[in-house]
Amino acid sequence: MRIFSPNDADLDAIASLLASGEVVALPTETVYGLAANALNPEAVAKIFDIKNRPATNPLIVHTGSGQNYSEWVEIPELAQRLIDTFWPGPLTLVLPRKTPIPDCVTAGLPTVGIRMPAHPLMRAVLDRIPFPLAAPSANPSNYISPTCAAHVKDGLEGKLQYLMDGGECNLGIESTIVSLRRPNDPLLLRPGPIPPDAIEKVMGCPLRIRQHSSLSDGPMDSPGQMKVHYSPRTPLILVDPSEETPASCARIRIQPEDAQNPAMVANPSLRHFFLSASGDPGECARHLYKILHLADQSGADSILIDRPPHKPEWLGLADRIHRAAASGSTPH
C-alpha cells in the first residue's frame, strides 16, 4: 500500500490517480473515506469490491467549493439555506439527482446524498479535480469506521493500493444525513455531529426523525441506513453503567468516576476503556471508533459498553453505539 503525505506533490499525484479511475482512501473531518470518481461507474465499482459493500447500499457524493454541484443535484430553496449555513461541514443532503450521477452510486434511486467536506486535505484534492468523489467509509462493510490511517491499513491491507495519511479525524462519527426528497417534509435519516435543533433553526420548520427501529438490512433508500453497522468483530453488548464487568470481557465506559483522571484509555491490560475524561458528548464521539478498535483487539470474549444518556446532544453517538451492538451477542 502506498502511503501519501500531506504535501502538494502528493496531492497532485492523488488527483491524477482519481482522474485515471483509481480508488484512494482520504481523510475527512468525520471518518476516512474510500474515494473514487463519482461519475465513473468503473471506478465506483472498485469501491464496492474493496469494501465488499452490497450494491443496494448507495454512496455519498463529496463535492468541492469550486465545483458546480448544481450539475449533479437539484437544490430546492430549503436545501440552499442549509448549504449556506453548514457547508463545508458534516451535513449530507439527500436530493433529487441529475443525469451525470450514475445508477451505481445511488443504487438506482432517484436521489443522491451529497455533502461538502471541511477537511483541508479532502478539500485540496477536490480543488484539483473537475468531478465529485463517491467516498463511503474506508473499511470493510459493516466493520468499525476508520478515524486514522492505521485503521484503514489494518482493515483494507491487500485490497487497497493508495492511502493519504492525514492524521486523526477531528469529529470521529459520520455526517448528519437529512433527506429533502420531499422538501415540505424534511427527514433526519442519520444523526451526526450537527444536531437536529440547529438544522430546524435554519430551516424554520420541524425535522422529522427516522427511528432506529425502521432501519433494515435490505435495500437502502439512502446511505447510512443499515441496521447493523460500525460493528467490532467481538460481540458488543449494551449495558447499564452499574453492571459489573466479567473478567473475560472488555468494558467501555462514558467517563471515569474520577473526573480528574485525564486518561482516555485507563488500563488497556485490564481491557477497561473510557470515551472521555469529562463525559463531553463531542469528545466521546471523537473517540468512539478508536476505542472500539482497541477493545476489538484486546482478546476479550465480549465488549460491554455503557448506554449513553438519552439526551438530544447524544443522539449521533447513541445511533452509532446502538447499531454497532445491533447484532446482539453473536459475532459476525
C-alpha positions, 0 to 999 in steps of 0.5 A: 500500500502506498502511503501519501503525505500531506504535501502538494506533490502528493496531492497532485499525484492523488488527483491524477490517480482519481482522474485515471479511475483509481480508488484512494482512501482520504481523510475527512473531518468525520471518518476516512473515506474510500474515494473514487470518481463519482461519475465513473461507474468503473471506478465506483465499482472498485469501491464496492469490491474493496469494501465488499459493500452490497450494491443496494447500499448507495454512496455519498457524493463529496463535492468541492467549493469550486465545483458546480454541484448544481450539475449533479443535484437539484437544490430546492430553496430549503436545501440552499439555506442549509448549504449556506449555513453548514457547508463545508461541514458534516451535513449530507443532503439527500436530493433529487439527482441529475443525469451525470450521477450514475445508477451505481452510486445511488443504487438506482434511486432517484436521489443522491446524498451529497455533502461538502467536506471541511477537511483541508486535505479532502478539500485540496484534492477536490480543488484539483479535480473537475468531478465529485468523489463517491467516498463511503467509509474506508473499511470493510462493510459493516466493520468499525469506521476508520478515524486514522490511517492505521485503521484503514491499513489494518482493515483494507491491507491487500485490497487497497493500493493508495492511502493519504495519511492525514492524521486523526479525524477531528469529529470521529462519527459520520455526517448528519444525513437529512433527506429533502426528497420531499422538501415540505417534509424534511427527514433526519435519516442519520444523526451526526455531529450537527444536531437536529435543533440547529438544522430546524433553526435554519430551516424554520420548520420541524425535522422529522426523525427516522427511528432506529427501529425502521432501519433494515438490512435490505435495500437502502433508500439512502446511505447510512441506513443499515441496521447493523453497522460500525460493528467490532468483530467481538460481540458488543453488548449494551449495558447499564453503567452499574453492571459489573464487568466479567473478567473475560470481557472488555468494558467501555465506559462514558467517563471515569468516576474520577473526573480528574483522571485525564486518561482516555484509555485507563488500563488497556491490560485490564481491557477497561476503556473510557470515551472521555475524561469529562463525559463531553458528548463531542469528545466521546464521539471523537473517540468512539471508533478508536476505542472500539478498535482497541477493545476489538483487539484486546482478546476479550470474549465480549465488549460491554459498553455503557448506554449513553444518556438519552439526551438530544446532544447524544443522539449521533453517538447513541445511533452509532453505539446502538447499531454497532451492538445491533447484532446482539451477542453473536459475532459476525 
